[in-house]
Amino acid sequence: MTDTRPSLYMDIDGVLLANEANLAPGAAELIKYAADNFTVYWLTTHCMNGDPAHAIDYVQRASREDLRPYL
């Protein structure tokens, strides 16, 4: 089955993170909504060689909630 959801390109700095230690207001809700409704791609320098692991860790460290299932 082909995923027909629209694509969404997500940035981290200044979008999901207010600074290196804090999520931007509403970021957790945006992450969950995006994961449920879009095919999400990282548009960030935090992905190294196409591997999203660093980007996921970078966002997750700013949240007390486990967002990994959505990231």
PQR file with spaces between the fields and no chain letter, atoms N, CA, C, O and H, PARSE charges and radii, in Angstrom:
ATOM       1  N    MET     1       0.842   -1.177    0.000 -0.4000 1.5000
ATOM       2  CA   MET     1       0.000    0.000    0.000 -0.0000 2.0000
ATOM       3  C    MET     1       0.895    1.251    0.000  0.5500 1.7000
ATOM       4  O    MET     1       1.842    1.333    0.782 -0.5500 1.4000
ATOM       5  N    THR     2       0.607    2.194   -0.848 -0.4000 1.5000
ATOM       6  CA   THR     2       1.371    3.419   -0.970 -0.0000 2.0000
ATOM       7  C    THR     2       0.875    4.462    0.019  0.5500 1.7000
ATOM       8  O    THR     2      -0.330    4.646    0.190 -0.5500 1.4000
ATOM       9  H    THR     2      -0.163    2.128   -1.484  0.4000 1.0000
ATOM      10  N    ASP     3       1.807    5.139    0.666 -0.4000 1.5000
ATOM      11  CA   ASP     3       1.459    6.215    1.592 -0.0000 2.0000
ATOM      12  C    ASP     3       1.066    7.438    0.764  0.5500 1.7000
ATOM      13  O    ASP     3       1.888    7.969    0.018 -0.5500 1.4000
ATOM      14  H    ASP     3       2.786    4.989    0.527  0.4000 1.0000
ATOM      15  N    THR     4      -0.165    7.881    0.887 -0.4000 1.5000
ATOM      16  CA   THR     4      -0.648    9.030    0.111 -0.0000 2.0000
ATOM      17  C    THR     4      -0.727   10.311    0.942  0.5500 1.7000
ATOM      18  O    THR     4      -1.259   11.324    0.490 -0.5500 1.4000
ATOM      19  H    THR     4      -0.833    7.449    1.493  0.4000 1.0000
ATOM      20  N    ARG     5      -0.194   10.251    2.152 -0.4000 1.5000
ATOM      21  CA   ARG     5      -0.210   11.457    2.984 -0.0000 2.0000
ATOM      22  C    ARG     5       0.718   12.503    2.371  0.5500 1.7000
ATOM      23  O    ARG     5       1.705   12.153    1.725 -0.5500 1.4000
ATOM      24  H    ARG     5       0.239    9.428    2.519  0.4000 1.0000
ATOM      25  N    PRO     6       0.409   13.778    2.569 -0.5600 1.5000
ATOM      26  CA   PRO     6       1.307   14.818    2.055  0.2800 2.0000
ATOM      27  C    PRO     6       2.649   14.789    2.788  0.5500 1.7000
ATOM      28  O    PRO     6       2.738   14.333    3.928 -0.5500 1.4000
ATOM      29  N    SER     7       3.672   15.276    2.124 -0.4000 1.5000
ATOM      30  CA   SER     7       5.013   15.357    2.717 -0.0000 2.0000
ATOM      31  C    SER     7       5.134   16.620    3.550  0.5500 1.7000
ATOM      32  O    SER     7       4.547   17.653    3.229 -0.5500 1.4000
ATOM      33  H    SER     7       3.599   15.646    1.198  0.4000 1.0000
ATOM      34  N    LEU     8       5.904   16.521    4.622 -0.4000 1.5000
ATOM      35  CA   LEU     8       6.211   17.660    5.472 -0.0000 2.0000
ATOM      36  C    LEU     8       7.695   17.605    5.784  0.5500 1.7000
ATOM      37  O    LEU     8       8.200   16.584    6.251 -0.5500 1.4000
ATOM      38  H    LEU     8       6.382   15.681    4.882  0.4000 1.0000
ATOM      39  N    TYR     9       8.394   18.701    5.528 -0.4000 1.5000
ATOM      40  CA   TYR     9       9.822   18.804    5.805 -0.0000 2.0000
ATOM      41  C    TYR     9       9.988   19.597    7.088  0.5500 1.7000
ATOM      42  O    TYR     9       9.603   20.764    7.158 -0.5500 1.4000
ATOM      43  H    TYR     9       7.984   19.530    5.149  0.4000 1.0000
ATOM      44  N    MET    10      10.566   18.959    8.110 -0.4000 1.5000
ATOM      45  CA   MET    10      10.629   19.512    9.456 -0.0000 2.0000
ATOM      46  C    MET    10      12.048   19.944    9.803  0.5500 1.7000
ATOM      47  O    MET    10      12.998   19.179    9.642 -0.5500 1.4000
ATOM      48  H    MET    10      10.880   18.011    8.053  0.4000 1.0000
ATOM      49  N    ASP    11      12.180   21.165   10.277 -0.4000 1.5000
ATOM      50  CA   ASP    11      13.454   21.677   10.766 -0.0000 2.0000
ATOM      51  C    ASP    11      13.459   21.580   12.293  0.5500 1.7000
ATOM      52  O    ASP    11      12.409   21.422   12.916 -0.5500 1.4000
ATOM      53  H    ASP    11      11.408   21.787   10.408  0.4000 1.0000
ATOM      54  N    ILE    12      14.628   21.675   12.878 -0.4000 1.5000
ATOM      55  CA   ILE    12      14.751   21.563   14.327 -0.0000 2.0000
ATOM      56  C    ILE    12      15.014   22.920   14.968  0.5500 1.7000
ATOM      57  O    ILE    12      14.199   23.406   15.753 -0.5500 1.4000
ATOM      58  H    ILE    12      15.481   21.803   12.372  0.4000 1.0000
ATOM      59  N    ASP    13      16.137   23.527   14.641 -0.4000 1.5000
ATOM      60  CA   ASP    13      16.541   24.780   15.288 -0.0000 2.0000
ATOM      61  C    ASP    13      15.605   25.920   14.928  0.5500 1.7000
ATOM      62  O    ASP    13      15.423   26.242   13.755 -0.5500 1.4000
ATOM      63  H    ASP    13      16.799   23.133   14.004  0.4000 1.0000
ATOM      64  N    GLY    14      15.012   26.529   15.955 -0.4000 1.5000
ATOM      65  CA   GLY    14      14.104   27.640   15.741 -0.0000 2.0000
ATOM      66  C    GLY    14      12.700   27.229   15.357  0.5500 1.7000
ATOM      67  O    GLY    14      11.813   28.077   15.257 -0.5500 1.4000
ATOM      68  H    GLY    14      15.160   26.267   16.909  0.4000 1.0000
ATOM      69  N    VAL    15      12.482   25.947   15.142 -0.4000 1.5000
ATOM      70  CA   VAL    15      11.138   25.448   14.818 -0.0000 2.0000
ATOM      71  C    VAL    15      10.666   24.540   15.950  0.5500 1.7000
ATOM      72  O    VAL    15       9.708   24.868   16.651 -0.5500 1.4000
ATOM      73  H    VAL    15      13.202   25.258   15.223  0.4000 1.0000
ATOM      74  N    LEU    16      11.332   23.404   16.132 -0.4000 1.5000
ATOM      75  CA   LEU    16      10.971   22.500   17.221 -0.0000 2.0000
ATOM      76  C    LEU    16      11.648   22.874   18.531  0.5500 1.7000
ATOM      77  O    LEU    16      11.098   22.644   19.608 -0.5500 1.4000
ATOM      78  H    LEU    16      12.111   23.137   15.563  0.4000 1.0000
ATOM      79  N    LEU    17      12.835   23.450   18.439 -0.4000 1.5000
ATOM      80  CA   LEU    17      13.553   23.837   19.644 -0.0000 2.0000
ATOM      81  C    LEU    17      13.618   25.354   19.766  0.5500 1.7000
ATOM      82  O    LEU    17      13.962   26.055   18.814 -0.5500 1.4000
ATOM      83  H    LEU    17      13.282   23.637   17.564  0.4000 1.0000
ATOM      84  N    ALA    18      13.280   25.847   20.957 -0.4000 1.5000
ATOM      85  CA   ALA    18      13.432   27.275   21.242 -0.0000 2.0000
ATOM      86  C    ALA    18      14.907   27.591   21.439  0.5500 1.7000
ATOM      87  O    ALA    18      15.391   28.653   21.047 -0.5500 1.4000
ATOM      88  H    ALA    18      13.000   25.278   21.730  0.4000 1.0000
ATOM      89  N    ASN    19      15.607   26.652   22.052 -0.4000 1.5000
ATOM      90  CA   ASN    19      17.065   26.717   22.225 -0.0000 2.0000
ATOM      91  C    ASN    19      17.536   25.286   22.434  0.5500 1.7000
ATOM      92  O    ASN    19      16.728   24.360   22.359 -0.5500 1.4000
ATOM      93  H    ASN    19      15.214   25.790   22.370  0.4000 1.0000
ATOM      94  N    GLU    20      18.800   25.087   22.690 -0.4000 1.5000
ATOM      95  CA   GLU    20      19.325   23.722   22.768 -0.0000 2.0000
ATOM      96  C    GLU    20      18.737   22.888   23.903  0.5500 1.7000
ATOM      97  O    GLU    20      18.822   21.660   23.874 -0.5500 1.4000
ATOM      98  H    GLU    20      19.456   25.839   22.751  0.4000 1.0000
ATOM      99  N    ALA    21      18.148   23.534   24.891 -0.4000 1.5000
ATOM     100  CA   ALA    21      17.651   22.802   26.054 -0.0000 2.0000
ATOM     101  C    ALA    21      16.136   22.754   26.163  0.5500 1.7000
ATOM     102  O    ALA    21      15.611   22.057   27.031 -0.5500 1.4000
ATOM     103  H    ALA    21      18.079   24.531   24.914  0.4000 1.0000
ATOM     104  N    ASN    22      15.407   23.484   25.296 -0.4000 1.5000
ATOM     105  CA   ASN    22      13.961   23.583   25.457 -0.0000 2.0000
ATOM     106  C    ASN    22      13.221   23.448   24.130  0.5500 1.7000
ATOM     107  O    ASN    22      13.606   24.025   23.113 -0.5500 1.4000
ATOM     108  H    ASN    22      15.833   24.050   24.590  0.4000 1.0000
ATOM     109  N    LEU    23      12.147   22.668   24.179 -0.4000 1.5000
ATOM     110  CA   LEU    23      11.256   22.613   23.028 -0.0000 2.0000
ATOM     111  C    LEU    23      10.553   23.953   22.874  0.5500 1.7000
ATOM     112  O    LEU    23      10.299   24.644   23.861 -0.5500 1.4000
ATOM     113  H    LEU    23      11.835   22.200   25.005  0.4000 1.0000
ATOM     114  N    ALA    24      10.249   24.310   21.668 -0.4000 1.5000
ATOM     115  CA   ALA    24       9.436   25.501   21.424 -0.0000 2.0000
ATOM     116  C    ALA    24       8.015   25.223   21.925  0.5500 1.7000
ATOM     117  O    ALA    24       7.591   24.068   21.948 -0.5500 1.4000
ATOM     118  H    ALA    24      10.455   23.749   20.867  0.4000 1.0000
ATOM     119  N    PRO    25       7.277   26.255   22.322 -0.5600 1.5000
ATOM     120  CA   PRO    25       5.893   26.050   22.760  0.2800 2.0000
ATOM     121  C    PRO    25       5.092   25.359   21.658  0.5500 1.7000
ATOM     122  O    PRO    25       5.107   25.786   20.504 -0.5500 1.4000
ATOM     123  N    GLY    26       4.400   24.297   22.027 -0.4000 1.5000
ATOM     124  CA   GLY    26       3.566   23.558   21.086 -0.0000 2.0000
ATOM     125  C    GLY    26       4.314   22.544   20.235  0.5500 1.7000
ATOM     126  O    GLY    26       3.700   21.864   19.413 -0.5500 1.4000
ATOM     127  H    GLY    26       4.388   23.950   22.965  0.4000 1.0000
ATOM     128  N    ALA    27       5.622   22.428   20.412 -0.4000 1.5000
ATOM     129  CA   ALA    27       6.416   21.532   19.568 -0.0000 2.0000
ATOM     130  C    ALA    27       6.035   20.064   19.743  0.5500 1.7000
ATOM     131  O    ALA    27       5.953   19.332   18.756 -0.5500 1.4000
ATOM     132  H    ALA    27       6.121   22.980   21.080  0.4000 1.0000
ATOM     133  N    ALA    28       5.803   19.624   20.966 -0.4000 1.5000
ATOM     134  CA   ALA    28       5.437   18.220   21.185 -0.0000 2.0000
ATOM     135  C    ALA    28       4.135   17.887   20.459  0.5500 1.7000
ATOM     136  O    ALA    28       4.019   16.834   19.833 -0.5500 1.4000
ATOM     137  H    ALA    28       5.870   20.218   21.768  0.4000 1.0000
ATOM     138  N    GLU    29       3.171   18.778   20.544 -0.4000 1.5000
ATOM     139  CA   GLU    29       1.895   18.559   19.869 -0.0000 2.0000
ATOM     140  C    GLU    29       2.075   18.571   18.347  0.5500 1.7000
ATOM     141  O    GLU    29       1.464   17.770   17.641 -0.5500 1.4000
ATOM     142  H    GLU    29       3.265   19.634   21.053  0.4000 1.0000
ATOM     143  N    LEU    30       2.912   19.479   17.849 -0.4000 1.5000
ATOM     144  CA   LEU    30       3.193   19.541   16.420 -0.0000 2.0000
ATOM     145  C    LEU    30       3.858   18.256   15.939  0.5500 1.7000
ATOM     146  O    LEU    30       3.494   17.726   14.889 -0.5500 1.4000
ATOM     147  H    LEU    30       3.408   20.130   18.423  0.4000 1.0000
ATOM     148  N    ILE    31       4.818   17.755   16.690 -0.4000 1.5000
ATOM     149  CA   ILE    31       5.508   16.518   16.329 -0.0000 2.0000
ATOM     150  C    ILE    31       4.518   15.363   16.217  0.5500 1.7000
ATOM     151  O    ILE    31       4.551   14.607   15.246 -0.5500 1.4000
ATOM     152  H    ILE    31       5.114   18.185   17.543  0.4000 1.0000
ATOM     153  N    LYS    32       3.648   15.227   17.195 -0.4000 1.5000
ATOM     154  CA   LYS    32       2.657   14.145   17.191 -0.0000 2.0000
ATOM     155  C    LYS    32       1.683   14.292   16.025  0.5500 1.7000
ATOM     156  O    LYS    32       1.387   13.320   15.331 -0.5500 1.4000
ATOM     157  H    LYS    32       3.621   15.841   17.984  0.4000 1.0000
ATOM     158  N    TYR    33       1.190   15.502   15.814 -0.4000 1.5000
ATOM     159  CA   TYR    33       0.258   15.756   14.716 -0.0000 2.0000
ATOM     160  C    TYR    33       0.915   15.467   13.368  0.5500 1.7000
ATOM     161  O    TYR    33       0.320   14.834   12.497 -0.5500 1.4000
ATOM     162  H    TYR    33       1.431   16.292   16.378  0.4000 1.0000
ATOM     163  N    ALA    34       2.135   15.936   13.215 -0.4000 1.5000
ATOM     164  CA   ALA    34       2.853   15.730   11.953 -0.0000 2.0000
ATOM     165  C    ALA    34       3.060   14.243   11.692  0.5500 1.7000
ATOM     166  O    ALA    34       2.846   13.776   10.573 -0.5500 1.4000
ATOM     167  H    ALA    34       2.618   16.451   13.923  0.4000 1.0000
ATOM     168  N    ALA    35       3.475   13.497   12.711 -0.4000 1.5000
ATOM     169  CA   ALA    35       3.721   12.064   12.540 -0.0000 2.0000
ATOM     170  C    ALA    35       2.452   11.312   12.165  0.5500 1.7000
ATOM     171  O    ALA    35       2.503   10.347   11.401 -0.5500 1.4000
ATOM     172  H    ALA    35       3.649   13.876   13.620  0.4000 1.0000
ATOM     173  N    ASP    36       1.318   11.745   12.695 -0.4000 1.5000
ATOM     174  CA   ASP    36       0.045   11.083   12.416 -0.0000 2.0000
ATOM     175  C    ASP    36      -0.566   11.458   11.064  0.5500 1.7000
ATOM     176  O    ASP    36      -1.371   10.701   10.521 -0.5500 1.4000
ATOM     177  H    ASP    36       1.277   12.528   13.316  0.4000 1.0000
ATOM     178  N    ASN    37      -0.194   12.610   10.521 -0.4000 1.5000
ATOM     179  CA   ASN    37      -0.901   13.122    9.352 -0.0000 2.0000
ATOM     180  C    ASN    37      -0.050   13.376    8.112  0.5500 1.7000
ATOM     181  O    ASN    37      -0.592   13.695    7.055 -0.5500 1.4000
ATOM     182  H    ASN    37       0.460   13.225   10.962  0.4000 1.0000
ATOM     183  N    PHE    38       1.256   13.242    8.218 -0.4000 1.5000
ATOM     184  CA   PHE    38       2.156   13.532    7.105 -0.0000 2.0000
ATOM     185  C    PHE    38       3.241   12.468    6.997  0.5500 1.7000
ATOM     186  O    PHE    38       3.501   11.735    7.951 -0.5500 1.4000
ATOM     187  H    PHE    38       1.696   12.982    9.077  0.4000 1.0000
ATOM     188  N    THR    39       3.856   12.391    5.857 -0.4000 1.5000
ATOM     189  CA   THR    39       5.113   11.682    5.704 -0.0000 2.0000
ATOM     190  C    THR    39       6.176   12.727    5.986  0.5500 1.7000
ATOM     191  O    THR    39       6.376   13.647    5.193 -0.5500 1.4000
ATOM     192  H    THR    39       3.646   12.987    5.082  0.4000 1.0000
ATOM     193  N    VAL    40       6.857   12.586    7.116 -0.4000 1.5000
ATOM     194  CA   VAL    40       7.753   13.634    7.603 -0.0000 2.0000
ATOM     195  C    VAL    40       9.197   13.322    7.208  0.5500 1.7000
ATOM     196  O    VAL    40       9.670   12.191    7.321 -0.5500 1.4000
ATOM     197  H    VAL    40       6.694   11.838    7.760  0.4000 1.0000
ATOM     198  N    TYR    41       9.869   14.358    6.744 -0.4000 1.5000
ATOM     199  CA   TYR    41      11.291   14.288    6.406 -0.0000 2.0000
ATOM     200  C    TYR    41      12.013   15.364    7.192  0.5500 1.7000
ATOM     201  O    TYR    41      11.500   16.470    7.363 -0.5500 1.4000
ATOM     202  H    TYR    41       9.485   15.277    6.652  0.4000 1.0000
ATOM     203  N    TRP    42      13.209   15.035    7.669 -0.4000 1.5000
ATOM     204  CA   TRP    42      14.026   16.025    8.361 -0.0000 2.0000
ATOM     205  C    TRP    42      14.665   16.955    7.347  0.5500 1.7000
ATOM     206  O    TRP    42      15.246   16.506    6.359 -0.5500 1.4000
ATOM     207  H    TRP    42      13.625   14.137    7.530  0.4000 1.0000
ATOM     208  N    LEU    43      14.557   18.227    7.590 -0.4000 1.5000
ATOM     209  CA   LEU    43      15.223   19.266    6.796 -0.0000 2.0000
ATOM     210  C    LEU    43      16.136   20.008    7.773  0.5500 1.7000
ATOM     211  O    LEU    43      15.828   21.113    8.220 -0.5500 1.4000
ATOM     212  H    LEU    43      14.085   18.592    8.392  0.4000 1.0000
ATOM     213  N    THR    44      17.260   19.375    8.091 -0.4000 1.5000
ATOM     214  CA   THR    44      18.121   19.890    9.148 -0.0000 2.0000
ATOM     215  C    THR    44      19.555   19.422    8.970  0.5500 1.7000
ATOM     216  O    THR    44      19.808   18.378    8.368 -0.5500 1.4000
ATOM     217  H    THR    44      17.510   18.478    7.728  0.4000 1.0000
ATOM     218  N    THR    45      20.465   20.180    9.485 -0.4000 1.5000
ATOM     219  CA   THR    45      21.874   19.779    9.472 -0.0000 2.0000
ATOM     220  C    THR    45      22.174   18.748   10.553  0.5500 1.7000
ATOM     221  O    THR    45      23.295   18.246   10.628 -0.5500 1.4000
ATOM     222  H    THR    45      20.259   21.027    9.975  0.4000 1.0000
ATOM     223  N    HIS    46      21.203   18.426   11.382 -0.4000 1.5000
ATOM     224  CA   HIS    46      21.413   17.462   12.461 -0.0000 2.0000
ATOM     225  C    HIS    46      21.301   16.018   12.003  0.5500 1.7000
ATOM     226  O    HIS    46      21.561   15.108   12.791 -0.5500 1.4000
ATOM     227  H    HIS    46      20.292   18.834   11.321  0.4000 1.0000
ATOM     228  N    CYS    47      20.924   15.781   10.765 -0.4000 1.5000
ATOM     229  CA   CYS    47      20.962   14.430   10.198 -0.0000 2.0000
ATOM     230  C    CYS    47      22.328   14.247    9.563  0.5500 1.7000
ATOM     231  O    CYS    47      22.743   15.040    8.717 -0.5500 1.4000
ATOM     232  H    CYS    47      20.712   16.520   10.125  0.4000 1.0000
ATOM     233  N    MET    48      23.004   13.228    9.965 -0.4000 1.5000
ATOM     234  CA   MET    48      24.345   12.971    9.463 -0.0000 2.0000
ATOM     235  C    MET    48      24.314   11.820    8.458  0.5500 1.7000
ATOM     236  O    MET    48      23.944   10.698    8.804 -0.5500 1.4000
ATOM     237  H    MET    48      22.667   12.584   10.653  0.4000 1.0000
ATOM     238  N    ASN    49      24.701   12.097    7.230 -0.4000 1.5000
ATOM     239  CA   ASN    49      24.773   11.077    6.180 -0.0000 2.0000
ATOM     240  C    ASN    49      23.453   10.327    6.006  0.5500 1.7000
ATOM     241  O    ASN    49      23.446    9.124    5.746 -0.5500 1.4000
ATOM     242  H    ASN    49      25.002   13.009    6.949  0.4000 1.0000
ATOM     243  N    GLY    50      22.348   11.037    6.149 -0.4000 1.5000
ATOM     244  CA   GLY    50      21.036   10.424    5.976 -0.0000 2.0000
ATOM     245  C    GLY    50      20.547    9.646    7.181  0.5500 1.7000
ATOM     246  O    GLY    50      19.471    9.050    7.127 -0.5500 1.4000
ATOM     247  H    GLY    50      22.354   12.015    6.360  0.4000 1.0000
ATOM     248  N    ASP    51      21.298    9.635    8.259 -0.4000 1.5000
ATOM     249  CA   ASP    51      20.917    8.917    9.475 -0.0000 2.0000
ATOM     250  C    ASP    51      20.232    9.887   10.435  0.5500 1.7000
ATOM     251  O    ASP    51      20.856   10.855   10.870 -0.5500 1.4000
ATOM     252  H    ASP    51      22.172   10.120    8.303  0.4000 1.0000
ATOM     253  N    PRO    52      18.966    9.650   10.775 -0.5600 1.5000
ATOM     254  CA   PRO    52      18.234   10.582   11.633  0.2800 2.0000
ATOM     255  C    PRO    52      18.518   10.421   13.135  0.5500 1.7000
ATOM     256  O    PRO    52      17.964   11.173   13.937 -0.5500 1.4000
ATOM     257  N    ALA    53      19.353    9.476   13.531 -0.4000 1.5000
ATOM     258  CA   ALA    53      19.558    9.182   14.960 -0.0000 2.0000
ATOM     259  C    ALA    53      20.006   10.416   15.747  0.5500 1.7000
ATOM     260  O    ALA    53      19.483   10.671   16.832 -0.5500 1.4000
ATOM     261  H    ALA    53      19.804    8.865   12.880  0.4000 1.0000
ATOM     262  N    HIS    54      20.946   11.173   15.230 -0.4000 1.5000
ATOM     263  CA   HIS    54      21.420   12.361   15.950 -0.0000 2.0000
ATOM     264  C    HIS    54      20.300   13.399   16.074  0.5500 1.7000
ATOM     265  O    HIS    54      20.144   14.010   17.131 -0.5500 1.4000
ATOM     266  H    HIS    54      21.370   10.966   14.349  0.4000 1.0000
ATOM     267  N    ALA    55      19.529   13.602   15.018 -0.4000 1.5000
ATOM     268  CA   ALA    55      18.422   14.563   15.051 -0.0000 2.0000
ATOM     269  C    ALA    55      17.389   14.153   16.100  0.5500 1.7000
ATOM     270  O    ALA    55      16.890   14.998   16.844 -0.5500 1.4000
ATOM     271  H    ALA    55      19.656   13.106   14.160  0.4000 1.0000
ATOM     272  N    ILE    56      17.074   12.888   16.160 -0.4000 1.5000
ATOM     273  CA   ILE    56      16.106   12.387   17.139 -0.0000 2.0000
ATOM     274  C    ILE    56      16.623   12.602   18.557  0.5500 1.7000
ATOM     275  O    ILE    56      15.889   13.085   19.419 -0.5500 1.4000
ATOM     276  H    ILE    56      17.479   12.202   15.555  0.4000 1.0000
ATOM     277  N    ASP    57      17.869   12.249   18.797 -0.4000 1.5000
ATOM     278  CA   ASP    57      18.459   12.453   20.126 -0.0000 2.0000
ATOM     279  C    ASP    57      18.502   13.933   20.499  0.5500 1.7000
ATOM     280  O    ASP    57      18.260   14.298   21.649 -0.5500 1.4000
ATOM     281  H    ASP    57      18.464   11.857   18.096  0.4000 1.0000
ATOM     282  N    TYR    58      18.808   14.769   19.530 -0.4000 1.5000
ATOM     283  CA   TYR    58      18.926   16.211   19.758 -0.0000 2.0000
ATOM     284  C    TYR    58      17.585   16.821   20.187  0.5500 1.7000
ATOM     285  O    TYR    58      17.543   17.664   21.083 -0.5500 1.4000
ATOM     286  H    TYR    58      19.005   14.473   18.596  0.4000 1.0000
ATOM     287  N    VAL    59      16.506   16.398   19.553 -0.4000 1.5000
ATOM     288  CA   VAL    59      15.169   16.889   19.926 -0.0000 2.0000
ATOM     289  C    VAL    59      14.727   16.260   21.243  0.5500 1.7000
ATOM     290  O    VAL    59      14.207   16.953   22.118 -0.5500 1.4000
ATOM     291  H    VAL    59      16.540   15.713   18.826  0.4000 1.0000
ATOM     292  N    GLN    60      14.928   14.953   21.389 -0.4000 1.5000
ATOM     293  CA   GLN    60      14.449   14.244   22.568 -0.0000 2.0000
ATOM     294  C    GLN    60      15.069   14.768   23.851  0.5500 1.7000
ATOM     295  O    GLN    60      14.398   14.786   24.883 -0.5500 1.4000
ATOM     296  H    GLN    60      15.350   14.390   20.678  0.4000 1.0000
ATOM     297  N    ARG    61      16.317   15.192   23.825 -0.4000 1.5000
ATOM     298  CA   ARG    61      16.963   15.657   25.057 -0.0000 2.0000
ATOM     299  C    ARG    61      16.323   16.923   25.619  0.5500 1.7000
ATOM     300  O    ARG    61      16.548   17.260   26.781 -0.5500 1.4000
ATOM     301  H    ARG    61      16.862   15.177   22.987  0.4000 1.0000
ATOM     302  N    ALA    62      15.531   17.628   24.816 -0.4000 1.5000
ATOM     303  CA   ALA    62      14.870   18.853   25.258 -0.0000 2.0000
ATOM     304  C    ALA    62      13.458   18.594   25.787  0.5500 1.7000
ATOM     305  O    ALA    62      12.749   19.527   26.162 -0.5500 1.4000
ATOM     306  H    ALA    62      15.348   17.354   23.871  0.4000 1.0000
ATOM     307  N    SER    63      13.058   17.322   25.814 -0.4000 1.5000
ATOM     308  CA   SER    63      11.687   16.993   26.234 -0.0000 2.0000
ATOM     309  C    SER    63      11.689   16.007   27.390  0.5500 1.7000
ATOM     310  O    SER    63      12.488   15.071   27.424 -0.5500 1.4000
ATOM     311  H    SER    63      13.634   16.563   25.510  0.4000 1.0000
ATOM     312  N    ARG    64      10.796   16.227   28.322 -0.4000 1.5000
ATOM     313  CA   ARG    64      10.601   15.264   29.415 -0.0000 2.0000
ATOM     314  C    ARG    64       9.720   14.110   28.955  0.5500 1.7000
ATOM     315  O    ARG    64       9.769   13.017   29.519 -0.5500 1.4000
ATOM     316  H    ARG    64      10.147   16.987   28.294  0.4000 1.0000
ATOM     317  N    GLU    65       8.924   14.357   27.937 -0.4000 1.5000
ATOM     318  CA   GLU    65       8.033   13.353   27.366 -0.0000 2.0000
ATOM     319  C    GLU    65       8.796   12.539   26.325  0.5500 1.7000
ATOM     320  O    GLU    65       9.614   13.091   25.588 -0.5500 1.4000
ATOM     321  H    GLU    65       8.884   15.245   27.479  0.4000 1.0000
ATOM     322  N    ASP    66       8.540   11.239   26.257 -0.4000 1.5000
ATOM     323  CA   ASP    66       9.206   10.409   25.249 -0.0000 2.0000
ATOM     324  C    ASP    66       8.552   10.626   23.892  0.5500 1.7000
ATOM     325  O    ASP    66       7.457   10.129   23.630 -0.5500 1.4000
ATOM     326  H    ASP    66       7.876   10.791   26.855  0.4000 1.0000
ATOM     327  N    LEU    67       9.227   11.366   23.046 -0.4000 1.5000
ATOM     328  CA   LEU    67       8.712   11.671   21.707 -0.0000 2.0000
ATOM     329  C    LEU    67       9.301   10.740   20.642  0.5500 1.7000
ATOM     330  O    LEU    67       8.964   10.860   19.464 -0.5500 1.4000
ATOM     331  H    LEU    67      10.117   11.770   23.259  0.4000 1.0000
ATOM     332  N    ARG    68      10.172    9.821   21.045 -0.4000 1.5000
ATOM     333  CA   ARG    68      10.840    8.958   20.073 -0.0000 2.0000
ATOM     334  C    ARG    68       9.878    8.209   19.157  0.5500 1.7000
ATOM     335  O    ARG    68      10.177    8.078   17.970 -0.5500 1.4000
ATOM     336  H    ARG    68      10.446    9.724   22.002  0.4000 1.0000
ATOM     337  N    PRO    69       8.749    7.713   19.635 -0.5600 1.5000
ATOM     338  CA   PRO    69       7.851    7.020   18.715  0.2800 2.0000
ATOM     339  C    PRO    69       7.348    7.912   17.564  0.5500 1.7000
ATOM     340  O    PRO    69       6.997    7.408   16.498 -0.5500 1.4000
ATOM     341  N    TYR    70       7.314    9.194   17.777 -0.4000 1.5000
ATOM     342  CA   TYR    70       6.841   10.134   16.765 -0.0000 2.0000
ATOM     343  C    TYR    70       7.991   10.683   15.925  0.5500 1.7000
ATOM     344  O    TYR    70       7.795   11.077   14.776 -0.5500 1.4000
ATOM     345  H    TYR    70       7.599    9.603   18.644  0.4000 1.0000
ATOM     346  N    LEU    71       9.180   10.707   16.501 -0.4000 1.5000
ATOM     347  CA   LEU    71      10.326   11.262   15.795 -0.0000 2.0000
ATOM     348  C    LEU    71      10.887   10.233   14.833  0.5500 1.7000
ATOM     349  O    LEU    71      11.864   10.507   14.137 -0.5500 1.4000
ATOM     350  H    LEU    71       9.339   10.387   17.435  0.4000 1.0000
